[in-house]
Amino acid sequence: MKNILEVENLYFSAATSNGQKEILKGIDLQVRESEVLGISGESGCGKTTLAKVLAGILKPVSGRISYNFSANNGSAKKVQMLFQNSDELLNPLLDVRKTLTLNGKPLNYDLCDLIGINQKLFSQKNSTLSGGERQKVAIARLLSVNPELLILDEPFSSQDPDSVKNLVELFKKINSNYKTALICISHQIKIFENFAHTISIMKNGKILETGNSAEILTSPAGKYTRFLLEAESYKLERRDFNDI
């Protein structure tokens, strides 16, 4: 399969009260068509910043980002991002039907059924929806423009185990039914088991390790990756905090 995204030596800095702070430091990654890439790492390592750069929201300082979509015309719509706060994607004054039929497109009932949007919600305003309902409507809104790459920023944040399981199954359906490539960001590395094809591990603005999902989860090469896995399993000892 061809690469639809190639990133080479990507750098990004942001202004702070103490001057410029380097957030992304020489990022290299690739995403193949229909691939699910999971990106994991501790809070503050640059995951969300990387997502925003890849989505075109932030402009990198240097480096190369190359997209190779099936149709380059209108390529801005070929990359869509689901923010951690789905409210940022929805107009609270619009009802669900209008949200999903913007730009004169007819309502895609099959898409709504796949995502699990109850037709009873169509007449409700976005401001009245629950957090889970807003997230589903936001996902449907993004998919309505037929993206080839969907970036998910911490979609499982503050979700109970059943909701997490249901979301994983939904994203797997989207990937399978629409052949949409996914970049999924989560600090929970084990959530990518049986979901992501490839996993990249980030720390301090750098990608430390990338590999096949099964290999990363069972036989990681890096000490930091092993640390993350043991942290999720509560198997850490004091010595595990040394030299990380």
Secondary structure, DSSP 8 states (H G I E B T S, - for coil): --EEEEEEEEEEEEEETTEEEEEEEEEEEEEETT-EEEEE--TTSSHHHHHHHHTTSS--SEEEEEE--S--TTGGGGEEEE-SSGGGGS-TTSBHHHHTTGGG----HHHHHHHT--GGGTTSBGGGS-HHHHHHHHHHHHHTT--SEEEEESTTTT--HHHHHHHHHHHHHHHHHH--EEEEE-S-GGGGTTT-SEEEEEETTEEEEEEEHHHHHHS-SSHHHHHHHHHHTT---GGGGTT-
